[in-house]
């Protein structure tokens, strides 16, 4: 089952990315380094509800 998730910047707390994720294959929360246009640098982004 694929669900929509939102990624939030850990530095400025802005919600920057919307993705689709397979909940059965990856039940844990996603965390990745992505570019934040508000911070203007690569930061860690975590999955939110």
Secondary structure, 3 states (H helix, E strand, C coil): CEEEEEEEECCCCCEEEEEEEECCCCCCCCEEEEEECCCCEEEEEEEEC
